[in-house]
Amino acid sequence: MFDRAEFINDMQSYLTFVEMEKGLSPNTIESYKLQLRKLQKYLSLKKISHSAISDSQVIEFIKSEALKGISLATQAHLISSLKSFYKYLVSEGKMDSNPVSDLEFPKKWKVLPHYLSIQQIDALLNIPDTSTSLGIRNKAILELMYGTGLRISEVIHLKIKNIFMDDSFIRVLGKGNRERVIPLGEKAKQCLKAYLDETRTGILRIKDTQYVFLNHRGHSLSRQGLWKIIRGYGKQMGIASILTPHTLRHSFATHLVEKGADLRSIQMMLGHSSISTTEIYTHVSRDKVKQIYDQFHPRGQKKR
């Protein structure tokens, strides 16, 4: 029989564990919580205790979520969340075995990330109206994101103390509280300096805030606010369906690969814990090489 109070207690204990012991980011913890809420709803409906669920019932739950149309990546994340949760319960002696331990992740095609061409990037970076204070801010945000490959959370949480103009680098605290240092290109540096020197003070309301990017009310810019800014520029360019904060990160990495940068350096700048994550950008590069071959070689698929 499903015991809601017991489930909530175990879930909260688990979330505290992954926060304190594993140092996972608030966004990752929130995503785990969301997946476990789905499990809670299923268990309540089926009147099953979370500590007595069987392997087949876990599979039935995942299938029920898949039928809602979620992607393979989301299914994999759901399974990963369940594996971690039940591994914790076993380690705490609340269960004898993990009903998800033998469950395989769904096979999926390697989906290449969306990225912009250099020409599209140039067009995007020229959209902000730098005759306005918010335009200067937005120009600095776009130049910084394309110039450093920062994640959206890293942009909104960037603090003034972590910008080193004289030495041309920024310090970022990324996923898993891993710190990394990223070079600051000349263009991003110029735009960031213009924003900090000419604009930020004018929109600052909370005098002691150290966050770099502020909204029009003078508070730190939110995730939703940054999404809205980038989506708005995407609409102006007619590419709203593919332009996201992560598109700029992918463009940063892809253009580095295309220009011959080594993967280890790109891995360090992106903050990937594994080189295998960074390797997807070599597939992007090979894809572009294939397009060039098909277009220009006499035996290519596309004829001039």
ChimeraX commands (.cxc) that place a marker at each C-alpha (Angstrom):
marker #1 position 0.00,0.00,0.00 radius 0.5
marker #1 position 1.34,3.43,-0.89 radius 0.5
marker #1 position 2.38,5.53,2.09 radius 0.5
marker #1 position 2.68,9.13,0.93 radius 0.5
marker #1 position 4.37,10.41,4.09 radius 0.5
marker #1 position 7.00,7.65,3.97 radius 0.5
marker #1 position 7.71,8.32,0.29 radius 0.5
marker #1 position 8.07,12.09,0.84 radius 0.5
marker #1 position 10.40,11.48,3.79 radius 0.5
marker #1 position 12.63,9.11,1.77 radius 0.5
marker #1 position 12.62,11.46,-1.21 radius 0.5
marker #1 position 13.64,14.46,0.89 radius 0.5
marker #1 position 16.38,12.45,2.58 radius 0.5
marker #1 position 17.68,11.37,-0.82 radius 0.5
marker #1 position 17.62,14.92,-2.24 radius 0.5
marker #1 position 19.49,16.20,0.80 radius 0.5
marker #1 position 22.04,13.42,0.33 radius 0.5
marker #1 position 22.76,14.25,-3.32 radius 0.5
marker #1 position 23.00,17.93,-2.46 radius 0.5
marker #1 position 25.28,17.63,0.55 radius 0.5
marker #1 position 27.31,14.52,-0.27 radius 0.5
marker #1 position 27.50,14.63,-4.07 radius 0.5
marker #1 position 27.44,18.40,-4.48 radius 0.5
marker #1 position 24.90,18.33,-7.32 radius 0.5
marker #1 position 23.64,21.64,-8.65 radius 0.5
marker #1 position 20.19,23.00,-7.65 radius 0.5
marker #1 position 18.99,22.49,-11.24 radius 0.5
marker #1 position 20.01,18.81,-11.22 radius 0.5
marker #1 position 18.39,18.25,-7.83 radius 0.5
marker #1 position 15.19,19.90,-9.04 radius 0.5
marker #1 position 15.15,17.64,-12.11 radius 0.5
marker #1 position 15.54,14.55,-9.87 radius 0.5
marker #1 position 12.68,15.79,-7.72 radius 0.5
marker #1 position 10.49,16.21,-10.78 radius 0.5
marker #1 position 11.12,12.61,-11.89 radius 0.5
marker #1 position 10.39,11.26,-8.40 radius 0.5
marker #1 position 7.14,13.24,-8.29 radius 0.5
marker #1 position 6.09,11.32,-11.40 radius 0.5
marker #1 position 6.88,8.08,-9.58 radius 0.5
marker #1 position 4.87,9.26,-6.57 radius 0.5
marker #1 position 1.83,9.88,-8.75 radius 0.5
marker #1 position 2.11,6.43,-10.32 radius 0.5
marker #1 position 2.55,4.65,-6.98 radius 0.5
marker #1 position -0.42,6.47,-5.50 radius 0.5
marker #1 position -2.60,5.54,-8.48 radius 0.5
marker #1 position -1.55,1.88,-8.38 radius 0.5
marker #1 position -1.53,1.74,-4.55 radius 0.5
marker #1 position 2.04,0.38,-4.50 radius 0.5
marker #1 position 4.65,1.05,-1.82 radius 0.5
marker #1 position 7.82,2.58,-3.25 radius 0.5
marker #1 position 9.89,0.19,-1.14 radius 0.5
marker #1 position 8.01,-2.88,-2.41 radius 0.5
marker #1 position 7.82,-2.06,-6.11 radius 0.5
marker #1 position 8.87,-4.89,-8.44 radius 0.5
marker #1 position 11.06,-4.81,-11.54 radius 0.5
marker #1 position 8.04,-5.33,-13.79 radius 0.5
marker #1 position 6.14,-2.51,-12.08 radius 0.5
marker #1 position 9.05,-0.16,-12.63 radius 0.5
marker #1 position 9.04,-1.06,-16.33 radius 0.5
marker #1 position 5.28,-0.51,-16.46 radius 0.5
marker #1 position 5.76,2.95,-14.91 radius 0.5
marker #1 position 8.44,3.91,-17.43 radius 0.5
marker #1 position 6.30,2.64,-20.31 radius 0.5
marker #1 position 3.38,4.72,-19.06 radius 0.5
marker #1 position 5.59,7.81,-19.14 radius 0.5
marker #1 position 6.92,6.92,-22.60 radius 0.5
marker #1 position 3.34,6.72,-23.92 radius 0.5
marker #1 position 2.92,10.37,-22.97 radius 0.5
marker #1 position 5.33,11.20,-25.78 radius 0.5
marker #1 position 8.49,12.02,-23.82 radius 0.5
marker #1 position 11.77,11.82,-25.73 radius 0.5
marker #1 position 14.31,9.01,-25.42 radius 0.5
marker #1 position 16.63,11.41,-23.64 radius 0.5
marker #1 position 13.91,12.17,-21.07 radius 0.5
marker #1 position 13.25,8.45,-20.63 radius 0.5
marker #1 position 16.96,7.89,-20.01 radius 0.5
marker #1 position 16.98,10.70,-17.46 radius 0.5
marker #1 position 13.96,9.17,-15.71 radius 0.5
marker #1 position 15.69,5.78,-15.48 radius 0.5
marker #1 position 18.89,7.42,-14.25 radius 0.5
marker #1 position 16.93,9.26,-11.53 radius 0.5
marker #1 position 15.24,6.05,-10.40 radius 0.5
marker #1 position 18.53,4.12,-10.35 radius 0.5
marker #1 position 20.12,6.77,-8.16 radius 0.5
marker #1 position 17.13,7.00,-5.80 radius 0.5
marker #1 position 16.85,3.25,-5.24 radius 0.5
marker #1 position 20.61,2.83,-4.93 radius 0.5
marker #1 position 20.42,5.31,-2.06 radius 0.5
marker #1 position 17.53,3.43,-0.39 radius 0.5
marker #1 position 19.50,0.17,-0.57 radius 0.5
marker #1 position 22.60,1.84,0.88 radius 0.5
marker #1 position 20.49,3.15,3.76 radius 0.5
marker #1 position 19.13,-0.32,4.49 radius 0.5
marker #1 position 15.58,0.60,3.54 radius 0.5
marker #1 position 15.49,-1.96,0.73 radius 0.5
marker #1 position 17.28,-5.25,0.10 radius 0.5
marker #1 position 17.69,-4.82,-3.64 radius 0.5
marker #1 position 17.47,-2.17,-6.33 radius 0.5
marker #1 position 14.54,-2.89,-8.70 radius 0.5
marker #1 position 16.07,-0.62,-11.35 radius 0.5
marker #1 position 19.67,-1.84,-11.28 radius 0.5
marker #1 position 19.34,-4.16,-14.31 radius 0.5
marker #1 position 17.17,-1.84,-16.36 radius 0.5
marker #1 position 18.94,-0.73,-19.52 radius 0.5
marker #1 position 18.81,2.78,-20.91 radius 0.5
marker #1 position 16.82,3.23,-24.12 radius 0.5
marker #1 position 18.95,3.13,-27.24 radius 0.5
marker #1 position 18.96,6.40,-29.10 radius 0.5
marker #1 position 20.50,7.92,-32.14 radius 0.5
marker #1 position 23.32,10.37,-31.68 radius 0.5
marker #1 position 21.49,13.66,-32.04 radius 0.5
marker #1 position 23.80,16.39,-33.25 radius 0.5
marker #1 position 23.30,19.68,-31.45 radius 0.5
marker #1 position 21.89,22.72,-33.20 radius 0.5
marker #1 position 24.48,25.39,-33.85 radius 0.5
marker #1 position 24.67,28.57,-35.89 radius 0.5
marker #1 position 26.99,29.33,-38.77 radius 0.5
marker #1 position 29.56,32.06,-38.28 radius 0.5
marker #1 position 27.45,34.28,-40.55 radius 0.5
marker #1 position 24.36,33.67,-38.40 radius 0.5
marker #1 position 26.37,34.42,-35.26 radius 0.5
marker #1 position 27.57,37.70,-36.78 radius 0.5
marker #1 position 23.98,38.64,-37.65 radius 0.5
marker #1 position 22.76,37.75,-34.15 radius 0.5
marker #1 position 25.49,39.72,-32.39 radius 0.5
marker #1 position 24.63,42.81,-34.43 radius 0.5
marker #1 position 20.93,42.82,-33.48 radius 0.5
marker #1 position 21.06,44.44,-29.98 radius 0.5
marker #1 position 20.47,48.20,-30.07 radius 0.5
marker #1 position 23.56,49.51,-28.30 radius 0.5
marker #1 position 22.09,53.01,-28.11 radius 0.5
marker #1 position 20.02,51.73,-25.16 radius 0.5
marker #1 position 21.19,50.47,-21.78 radius 0.5
marker #1 position 19.47,47.10,-22.15 radius 0.5
marker #1 position 20.84,46.75,-25.66 radius 0.5
marker #1 position 24.37,47.22,-24.32 radius 0.5
marker #1 position 23.64,44.60,-21.66 radius 0.5
marker #1 position 22.21,42.15,-24.21 radius 0.5
marker #1 position 25.15,42.64,-26.55 radius 0.5
marker #1 position 27.51,41.82,-23.66 radius 0.5
marker #1 position 25.49,38.70,-22.78 radius 0.5
marker #1 position 25.51,37.36,-26.34 radius 0.5
marker #1 position 29.20,38.09,-26.89 radius 0.5
marker #1 position 30.06,36.45,-23.57 radius 0.5
marker #1 position 27.97,33.33,-24.23 radius 0.5
marker #1 position 29.35,32.81,-27.73 radius 0.5
marker #1 position 32.86,33.77,-26.66 radius 0.5
marker #1 position 33.06,31.44,-23.64 radius 0.5
marker #1 position 30.42,28.71,-24.08 radius 0.5
marker #1 position 28.83,29.39,-20.69 radius 0.5
marker #1 position 25.67,27.57,-19.67 radius 0.5
marker #1 position 22.61,29.73,-18.96 radius 0.5
marker #1 position 22.89,29.09,-15.21 radius 0.5
marker #1 position 26.56,30.14,-15.29 radius 0.5
marker #1 position 25.66,33.40,-17.03 radius 0.5
marker #1 position 22.96,34.46,-14.58 radius 0.5
marker #1 position 25.11,33.49,-11.58 radius 0.5
marker #1 position 28.29,35.17,-12.82 radius 0.5
marker #1 position 29.65,37.64,-10.26 radius 0.5
marker #1 position 31.82,40.70,-10.73 radius 0.5
marker #1 position 34.57,39.25,-8.53 radius 0.5
marker #1 position 34.97,36.38,-11.00 radius 0.5
marker #1 position 35.81,38.65,-13.95 radius 0.5
marker #1 position 39.49,39.39,-14.41 radius 0.5
marker #1 position 39.68,42.04,-17.12 radius 0.5
marker #1 position 43.43,42.69,-16.87 radius 0.5
marker #1 position 44.25,39.02,-17.31 radius 0.5
marker #1 position 41.42,38.38,-19.80 radius 0.5
marker #1 position 39.69,35.45,-18.14 radius 0.5
marker #1 position 36.65,34.61,-16.04 radius 0.5
marker #1 position 36.25,32.07,-13.26 radius 0.5
marker #1 position 33.09,29.95,-13.33 radius 0.5
marker #1 position 31.51,27.53,-10.87 radius 0.5
marker #1 position 29.82,24.91,-13.04 radius 0.5
marker #1 position 28.05,21.59,-12.59 radius 0.5
marker #1 position 28.98,19.61,-9.49 radius 0.5
marker #1 position 30.59,22.76,-8.04 radius 0.5
marker #1 position 33.55,22.28,-10.39 radius 0.5
marker #1 position 35.46,25.49,-10.90 radius 0.5
marker #1 position 37.04,26.33,-14.23 radius 0.5
marker #1 position 38.87,29.25,-15.82 radius 0.5
marker #1 position 37.89,30.41,-19.32 radius 0.5
marker #1 position 39.74,32.88,-21.55 radius 0.5
marker #1 position 37.90,36.11,-22.27 radius 0.5
marker #1 position 38.14,37.09,-25.93 radius 0.5
marker #1 position 38.78,40.70,-26.92 radius 0.5
marker #1 position 35.30,41.33,-28.33 radius 0.5
marker #1 position 33.51,39.83,-25.33 radius 0.5
marker #1 position 35.85,41.75,-23.06 radius 0.5
marker #1 position 35.09,45.07,-24.79 radius 0.5
marker #1 position 31.32,44.56,-24.64 radius 0.5
marker #1 position 31.42,43.38,-21.04 radius 0.5
marker #1 position 33.53,46.38,-20.03 radius 0.5
marker #1 position 31.13,48.77,-21.81 radius 0.5
marker #1 position 28.21,47.23,-19.93 radius 0.5
marker #1 position 29.93,47.34,-16.54 radius 0.5
marker #1 position 31.31,50.87,-16.98 radius 0.5
marker #1 position 28.41,52.57,-18.75 radius 0.5
marker #1 position 25.19,50.66,-18.07 radius 0.5
marker #1 position 25.09,48.40,-15.04 radius 0.5
marker #1 position 25.32,51.19,-12.46 radius 0.5
marker #1 position 22.40,52.96,-14.11 radius 0.5
marker #1 position 20.03,50.00,-13.68 radius 0.5
marker #1 position 21.39,48.86,-10.32 radius 0.5
marker #1 position 18.80,48.96,-7.53 radius 0.5
marker #1 position 20.22,46.61,-4.92 radius 0.5
marker #1 position 23.53,48.25,-4.11 radius 0.5
marker #1 position 25.22,45.19,-2.66 radius 0.5
marker #1 position 24.39,42.70,-5.42 radius 0.5
marker #1 position 27.47,41.17,-7.04 radius 0.5
marker #1 position 25.69,39.51,-9.95 radius 0.5
marker #1 position 26.88,40.87,-13.28 radius 0.5
marker #1 position 23.71,40.82,-15.35 radius 0.5
marker #1 position 20.67,42.68,-14.05 radius 0.5
marker #1 position 17.11,43.09,-15.32 radius 0.5
marker #1 position 15.43,46.46,-15.92 radius 0.5
marker #1 position 14.36,46.58,-12.26 radius 0.5
marker #1 position 17.96,46.28,-11.12 radius 0.5
marker #1 position 17.66,42.72,-9.81 radius 0.5
marker #1 position 19.74,39.78,-10.98 radius 0.5
marker #1 position 18.60,38.48,-14.36 radius 0.5
marker #1 position 16.56,35.28,-14.12 radius 0.5
marker #1 position 16.79,32.13,-16.24 radius 0.5
marker #1 position 13.40,32.93,-17.75 radius 0.5
marker #1 position 14.47,36.50,-18.46 radius 0.5
marker #1 position 17.56,35.38,-20.36 radius 0.5
marker #1 position 15.55,32.80,-22.30 radius 0.5
marker #1 position 13.10,35.54,-23.30 radius 0.5
marker #1 position 15.90,37.83,-24.54 radius 0.5
marker #1 position 17.47,35.15,-26.73 radius 0.5
marker #1 position 14.14,33.84,-27.98 radius 0.5
marker #1 position 13.18,37.38,-28.99 radius 0.5
marker #1 position 16.31,37.75,-31.11 radius 0.5
marker #1 position 15.64,34.32,-32.59 radius 0.5
marker #1 position 12.23,35.49,-33.74 radius 0.5
marker #1 position 13.78,38.55,-35.36 radius 0.5
marker #1 position 16.12,36.29,-37.31 radius 0.5
marker #1 position 13.45,33.71,-38.11 radius 0.5
marker #1 position 15.28,30.95,-36.22 radius 0.5
marker #1 position 13.36,30.92,-32.94 radius 0.5
marker #1 position 12.88,27.15,-33.15 radius 0.5
marker #1 position 16.63,26.46,-32.92 radius 0.5
marker #1 position 18.04,29.48,-31.08 radius 0.5
marker #1 position 18.39,28.76,-27.37 radius 0.5
marker #1 position 21.05,29.63,-24.80 radius 0.5
marker #1 position 22.57,26.19,-25.44 radius 0.5
marker #1 position 22.74,26.89,-29.19 radius 0.5
marker #1 position 25.35,29.55,-28.45 radius 0.5
marker #1 position 27.31,27.06,-26.33 radius 0.5
marker #1 position 27.18,24.50,-29.15 radius 0.5
marker #1 position 28.22,27.15,-31.68 radius 0.5
marker #1 position 31.19,28.11,-29.50 radius 0.5
marker #1 position 32.43,24.52,-29.35 radius 0.5
marker #1 position 31.66,23.66,-32.97 radius 0.5
marker #1 position 33.50,26.67,-34.36 radius 0.5
marker #1 position 36.53,25.87,-32.20 radius 0.5
marker #1 position 36.62,22.30,-33.56 radius 0.5
marker #1 position 36.24,23.54,-37.12 radius 0.5
marker #1 position 39.19,25.89,-36.62 radius 0.5
marker #1 position 41.36,23.05,-35.33 radius 0.5
marker #1 position 41.19,23.39,-31.51 radius 0.5
marker #1 position 42.01,20.22,-29.57 radius 0.5
marker #1 position 39.23,18.43,-27.70 radius 0.5
marker #1 position 40.95,18.53,-24.30 radius 0.5
marker #1 position 41.07,22.32,-24.35 radius 0.5
marker #1 position 37.42,22.52,-25.42 radius 0.5
marker #1 position 36.49,20.02,-22.69 radius 0.5
marker #1 position 38.14,22.22,-20.08 radius 0.5
marker #1 position 36.41,25.38,-21.33 radius 0.5
marker #1 position 33.00,23.71,-21.48 radius 0.5
marker #1 position 33.41,22.07,-18.09 radius 0.5
marker #1 position 32.62,18.54,-19.30 radius 0.5
marker #1 position 33.59,15.88,-16.77 radius 0.5
marker #1 position 34.23,13.37,-19.56 radius 0.5
marker #1 position 35.92,13.81,-22.93 radius 0.5
marker #1 position 33.23,11.56,-24.46 radius 0.5
marker #1 position 30.70,14.35,-23.97 radius 0.5
marker #1 position 32.91,16.75,-25.89 radius 0.5
marker #1 position 33.46,14.27,-28.72 radius 0.5
marker #1 position 30.02,14.97,-30.17 radius 0.5
marker #1 position 31.50,18.12,-31.68 radius 0.5
marker #1 position 33.86,16.03,-33.79 radius 0.5
marker #1 position 30.79,14.44,-35.36 radius 0.5
marker #1 position 29.48,17.90,-36.15 radius 0.5
marker #1 position 32.79,18.78,-37.77 radius 0.5
marker #1 position 32.87,15.56,-39.80 radius 0.5
marker #1 position 29.32,16.25,-40.92 radius 0.5
marker #1 position 30.40,19.62,-42.28 radius 0.5
marker #1 position 33.42,18.07,-44.03 radius 0.5
marker #1 position 31.07,15.55,-45.65 radius 0.5
marker #1 position 28.86,18.39,-46.91 radius 0.5
marker #1 position 31.89,20.12,-48.45 radius 0.5
marker #1 position 33.02,16.87,-50.09 radius 0.5
marker #1 position 29.57,16.18,-51.53 radius 0.5
marker #1 position 29.34,19.71,-52.88 radius 0.5
marker #1 position 32.76,20.08,-54.46 radius 0.5
marker #1 position 34.27,16.66,-55.26 radius 0.5
marker #1 position 33.55,15.28,-58.74 radius 0.5
marker #1 position 32.38,12.03,-57.16 radius 0.5
marker #1 position 30.37,13.71,-54.43 radius 0.5
marker #1 position 26.59,13.32,-54.15 radius 0.5
marker #1 position 25.81,16.95,-54.99 radius 0.5
marker #1 position 26.93,18.30,-58.32 radius 0.5
marker #1 position 27.80,21.91,-58.87 radius 0.5
marker link #1:1,2 radius 0.2
marker link #1:2,3 radius 0.2
marker link #1:3,4 radius 0.2
marker link #1:4,5 radius 0.2
marker link #1:5,6 radius 0.2
marker link #1:6,7 radius 0.2
marker link #1:7,8 radius 0.2
marker link #1:8,9 radius 0.2
marker link #1:9,10 radius 0.2
marker link #1:10,11 radius 0.2
marker link #1:11,12 radius 0.2
marker link #1:12,13 radius 0.2
marker link #1:13,14 radius 0.2
marker link #1:14,15 radius 0.2
marker link #1:15,16 radius 0.2
marker link #1:16,17 radius 0.2
marker link #1:17,18 radius 0.2
marker link #1:18,19 radius 0.2
marker link #1:19,20 radius 0.2
marker link #1:20,21 radius 0.2
marker link #1:21,22 radius 0.2
marker link #1:22,23 radius 0.2
marker link #1:23,24 radius 0.2
marker link #1:24,25 radius 0.2
marker link #1:25,26 radius 0.2
marker link #1:26,27 radius 0.2
marker link #1:27,28 radius 0.2
marker link #1:28,29 radius 0.2
marker link #1:29,30 radius 0.2
marker link #1:30,31 radius 0.2
marker link #1:31,32 radius 0.2
marker link #1:32,33 radius 0.2
marker link #1:33,34 radius 0.2
marker link #1:34,35 radius 0.2
marker link #1:35,36 radius 0.2
marker link #1:36,37 radius 0.2
marker link #1:37,38 radius 0.2
marker link #1:38,39 radius 0.2
marker link #1:39,40 radius 0.2
marker link #1:40,41 radius 0.2
marker link #1:41,42 radius 0.2
marker link #1:42,43 radius 0.2
marker link #1:43,44 radius 0.2
marker link #1:44,45 radius 0.2
marker link #1:45,46 radius 0.2
marker link #1:46,47 radius 0.2
marker link #1:47,48 radius 0.2
marker link #1:48,49 radius 0.2
marker link #1:49,50 radius 0.2
marker link #1:50,51 radius 0.2
marker link #1:51,52 radius 0.2
marker link #1:52,53 radius 0.2
marker link #1:53,54 radius 0.2
marker link #1:54,55 radius 0.2
marker link #1:55,56 radius 0.2
marker link #1:56,57 radius 0.2
marker link #1:57,58 radius 0.2
marker link #1:58,59 radius 0.2
marker link #1:59,60 radius 0.2
marker link #1:60,61 radius 0.2
marker link #1:61,62 radius 0.2
marker link #1:62,63 radius 0.2
marker link #1:63,64 radius 0.2
marker link #1:64,65 radius 0.2
marker link #1:65,66 radius 0.2
marker link #1:66,67 radius 0.2
marker link #1:67,68 radius 0.2
marker link #1:68,69 radius 0.2
marker link #1:69,70 radius 0.2
marker link #1:70,71 radius 0.2
marker link #1:71,72 radius 0.2
marker link #1:72,73 radius 0.2
marker link #1:73,74 radius 0.2
marker link #1:74,75 radius 0.2
marker link #1:75,76 radius 0.2
marker link #1:76,77 radius 0.2
marker link #1:77,78 radius 0.2
marker link #1:78,79 radius 0.2
marker link #1:79,80 radius 0.2
marker link #1:80,81 radius 0.2
marker link #1:81,82 radius 0.2
marker link #1:82,83 radius 0.2
marker link #1:83,84 radius 0.2
marker link #1:84,85 radius 0.2
marker link #1:85,86 radius 0.2
marker link #1:86,87 radius 0.2
marker link #1:87,88 radius 0.2
marker link #1:88,89 radius 0.2
marker link #1:89,90 radius 0.2
marker link #1:90,91 radius 0.2
marker link #1:91,92 radius 0.2
marker link #1:92,93 radius 0.2
marker link #1:93,94 radius 0.2
marker link #1:94,95 radius 0.2
marker link #1:95,96 radius 0.2
marker link #1:96,97 radius 0.2
marker link #1:97,98 radius 0.2
marker link #1:98,99 radius 0.2
marker link #1:99,100 radius 0.2
marker link #1:100,101 radius 0.2
marker link #1:101,102 radius 0.2
marker link #1:102,103 radius 0.2
marker link #1:103,104 radius 0.2
marker link #1:104,105 radius 0.2
marker link #1:105,106 radius 0.2
marker link #1:106,107 radius 0.2
marker link #1:107,108 radius 0.2
marker link #1:108,109 radius 0.2
marker link #1:109,110 radius 0.2
marker link #1:110,111 radius 0.2
marker link #1:111,112 radius 0.2
marker link #1:112,113 radius 0.2
marker link #1:113,114 radius 0.2
marker link #1:114,115 radius 0.2
marker link #1:115,116 radius 0.2
marker link #1:116,117 radius 0.2
marker link #1:117,118 radius 0.2
marker link #1:118,119 radius 0.2
marker link #1:119,120 radius 0.2
marker link #1:120,121 radius 0.2
marker link #1:121,122 radius 0.2
marker link #1:122,123 radius 0.2
marker link #1:123,124 radius 0.2
marker link #1:124,125 radius 0.2
marker link #1:125,126 radius 0.2
marker link #1:126,127 radius 0.2
marker link #1:127,128 radius 0.2
marker link #1:128,129 radius 0.2
marker link #1:129,130 radius 0.2
marker link #1:130,131 radius 0.2
marker link #1:131,132 radius 0.2
marker link #1:132,133 radius 0.2
marker link #1:133,134 radius 0.2
marker link #1:134,135 radius 0.2
marker link #1:135,136 radius 0.2
marker link #1:136,137 radius 0.2
marker link #1:137,138 radius 0.2
marker link #1:138,139 radius 0.2
marker link #1:139,140 radius 0.2
marker link #1:140,141 radius 0.2
marker link #1:141,142 radius 0.2
marker link #1:142,143 radius 0.2
marker link #1:143,144 radius 0.2
marker link #1:144,145 radius 0.2
marker link #1:145,146 radius 0.2
marker link #1:146,147 radius 0.2
marker link #1:147,148 radius 0.2
marker link #1:148,149 radius 0.2
marker link #1:149,150 radius 0.2
marker link #1:150,151 radius 0.2
marker link #1:151,152 radius 0.2
marker link #1:152,153 radius 0.2
marker link #1:153,154 radius 0.2
marker link #1:154,155 radius 0.2
marker link #1:155,156 radius 0.2
marker link #1:156,157 radius 0.2
marker link #1:157,158 radius 0.2
marker link #1:158,159 radius 0.2
marker link #1:159,160 radius 0.2
marker link #1:160,161 radius 0.2
marker link #1:161,162 radius 0.2
marker link #1:162,163 radius 0.2
marker link #1:163,164 radius 0.2
marker link #1:164,165 radius 0.2
marker link #1:165,166 radius 0.2
marker link #1:166,167 radius 0.2
marker link #1:167,168 radius 0.2
marker link #1:168,169 radius 0.2
marker link #1:169,170 radius 0.2
marker link #1:170,171 radius 0.2
marker link #1:171,172 radius 0.2
marker link #1:172,173 radius 0.2
marker link #1:173,174 radius 0.2
marker link #1:174,175 radius 0.2
marker link #1:175,176 radius 0.2
marker link #1:176,177 radius 0.2
marker link #1:177,178 radius 0.2
marker link #1:178,179 radius 0.2
marker link #1:179,180 radius 0.2
marker link #1:180,181 radius 0.2
marker link #1:181,182 radius 0.2
marker link #1:182,183 radius 0.2
marker link #1:183,184 radius 0.2
marker link #1:184,185 radius 0.2
marker link #1:185,186 radius 0.2
marker link #1:186,187 radius 0.2
marker link #1:187,188 radius 0.2
marker link #1:188,189 radius 0.2
marker link #1:189,190 radius 0.2
marker link #1:190,191 radius 0.2
marker link #1:191,192 radius 0.2
marker link #1:192,193 radius 0.2
marker link #1:193,194 radius 0.2
marker link #1:194,195 radius 0.2
marker link #1:195,196 radius 0.2
marker link #1:196,197 radius 0.2
marker link #1:197,198 radius 0.2
marker link #1:198,199 radius 0.2
marker link #1:199,200 radius 0.2
marker link #1:200,201 radius 0.2
marker link #1:201,202 radius 0.2
marker link #1:202,203 radius 0.2
marker link #1:203,204 radius 0.2
marker link #1:204,205 radius 0.2
marker link #1:205,206 radius 0.2
marker link #1:206,207 radius 0.2
marker link #1:207,208 radius 0.2
marker link #1:208,209 radius 0.2
marker link #1:209,210 radius 0.2
marker link #1:210,211 radius 0.2
marker link #1:211,212 radius 0.2
marker link #1:212,213 radius 0.2
marker link #1:213,214 radius 0.2
marker link #1:214,215 radius 0.2
marker link #1:215,216 radius 0.2
marker link #1:216,217 radius 0.2
marker link #1:217,218 radius 0.2
marker link #1:218,219 radius 0.2
marker link #1:219,220 radius 0.2
marker link #1:220,221 radius 0.2
marker link #1:221,222 radius 0.2
marker link #1:222,223 radius 0.2
marker link #1:223,224 radius 0.2
marker link #1:224,225 radius 0.2
marker link #1:225,226 radius 0.2
marker link #1:226,227 radius 0.2
marker link #1:227,228 radius 0.2
marker link #1:228,229 radius 0.2
marker link #1:229,230 radius 0.2
marker link #1:230,231 radius 0.2
marker link #1:231,232 radius 0.2
marker link #1:232,233 radius 0.2
marker link #1:233,234 radius 0.2
marker link #1:234,235 radius 0.2
marker link #1:235,236 radius 0.2
marker link #1:236,237 radius 0.2
marker link #1:237,238 radius 0.2
marker link #1:238,239 radius 0.2
marker link #1:239,240 radius 0.2
marker link #1:240,241 radius 0.2
marker link #1:241,242 radius 0.2
marker link #1:242,243 radius 0.2
marker link #1:243,244 radius 0.2
marker link #1:244,245 radius 0.2
marker link #1:245,246 radius 0.2
marker link #1:246,247 radius 0.2
marker link #1:247,248 radius 0.2
marker link #1:248,249 radius 0.2
marker link #1:249,250 radius 0.2
marker link #1:250,251 radius 0.2
marker link #1:251,252 radius 0.2
marker link #1:252,253 radius 0.2
marker link #1:253,254 radius 0.2
marker link #1:254,255 radius 0.2
marker link #1:255,256 radius 0.2
marker link #1:256,257 radius 0.2
marker link #1:257,258 radius 0.2
marker link #1:258,259 radius 0.2
marker link #1:259,260 radius 0.2
marker link #1:260,261 radius 0.2
marker link #1:261,262 radius 0.2
marker link #1:262,263 radius 0.2
marker link #1:263,264 radius 0.2
marker link #1:264,265 radius 0.2
marker link #1:265,266 radius 0.2
marker link #1:266,267 radius 0.2
marker link #1:267,268 radius 0.2
marker link #1:268,269 radius 0.2
marker link #1:269,270 radius 0.2
marker link #1:270,271 radius 0.2
marker link #1:271,272 radius 0.2
marker link #1:272,273 radius 0.2
marker link #1:273,274 radius 0.2
marker link #1:274,275 radius 0.2
marker link #1:275,276 radius 0.2
marker link #1:276,277 radius 0.2
marker link #1:277,278 radius 0.2
marker link #1:278,279 radius 0.2
marker link #1:279,280 radius 0.2
marker link #1:280,281 radius 0.2
marker link #1:281,282 radius 0.2
marker link #1:282,283 radius 0.2
marker link #1:283,284 radius 0.2
marker link #1:284,285 radius 0.2
marker link #1:285,286 radius 0.2
marker link #1:286,287 radius 0.2
marker link #1:287,288 radius 0.2
marker link #1:288,289 radius 0.2
marker link #1:289,290 radius 0.2
marker link #1:290,291 radius 0.2
marker link #1:291,292 radius 0.2
marker link #1:292,293 radius 0.2
marker link #1:293,294 radius 0.2
marker link #1:294,295 radius 0.2
marker link #1:295,296 radius 0.2
marker link #1:296,297 radius 0.2
marker link #1:297,298 radius 0.2
marker link #1:298,299 radius 0.2
marker link #1:299,300 radius 0.2
marker link #1:300,301 radius 0.2
marker link #1:301,302 radius 0.2
marker link #1:302,303 radius 0.2
marker link #1:303,304 radius 0.2
view
